Every structure is written in structure tokens, then in C-alpha cells.
């Protein structure tokens, strides 16, 4: 398995700051391609739940473009929560993730 470490972006939009606090290190996260995203045709959005209702953020643009090649090749991709960053009060939260790619 190839491992890539990154942080999610766009974590301050759409109630995602509250959603991030629901995630612990080691949680398996869920993702989907967001082809209709007006800012990035390669966008990949990450969720905390399998129903894909609890949005956490997006994979960085450059990395999402790279991952599209693996997705096109039908490689399995898993995203795991590594570390919630930031603290209360008045701190913006972030999420570091590990991306596992089947080789």
C-alpha cells in the first residue's frame, strides 16, 4: 500500500468545524468524487459517515488530481483520520489524514 499524509482543506465551510470534532484518530473516513464542483473538476470530498452526510472537507487540489489517476485505474483508496488539530476556544480545527492506495 502506498501511504500519503495530508490535511483536509475547506474545513471552515458548511458546519464542518463542528463535524470535525466528531472524528477521532484511526476513524475510517468516506469519500466521493465531486465532478460538479465549480472550483475543481477533480474535487474529492471527505465525510465522517458512510451515508455521506457529515462533511469534513476536501482533499487538496493537487493531490485530488493525482488520486484521479488511481481512481481511473480502479485502485482501492482508503482515507483514515490521523490527527485533529486546533483547540477550543476560538481556534480553527483541522484534520490530518492518511490516504492508503492499493498498489
CORTADA-V433209 format. One record per residue. OMEGA is omega in degrees with one decimal (NA if undefined). Layout:
omega
OMEGA
OMEGA
This chain:
omega
173.2
178.5
175.0
176.8
-178.0
172.5
177.4
176.2
179.6
-174.3
-179.4
-178.4
168.2
176.4
-176.8
178.1
176.1
-178.8
-179.4
-178.1
177.4
-171.5
174.9
176.1
178.4
178.8
169.1
180.0
-175.3
-174.0
171.3
175.5
-177.4
-174.1
-178.5
178.3
-176.1
-177.3
-175.1
-179.4
178.6
-172.8
174.5
179.9
-175.6
-178.1
177.0
-171.4
-178.9
176.7
178.4
177.0
-176.8
-178.0
176.5
-177.6
-178.5
168.9
178.8
-174.4
-177.5
179.9
177.8
178.0
177.8
-178.1
179.5
176.6
177.6
178.4
177.7
178.6
177.8
175.0
177.7
179.1
176.1
176.8
-176.8
176.5
179.1
-174.6
170.4
179.9
-179.3
179.7
175.2
-7.1
174.2
177.3
175.8
178.1
174.2
179.0
171.6
-177.4
171.6
179.2
179.4
-177.2
176.9
178.8
NA
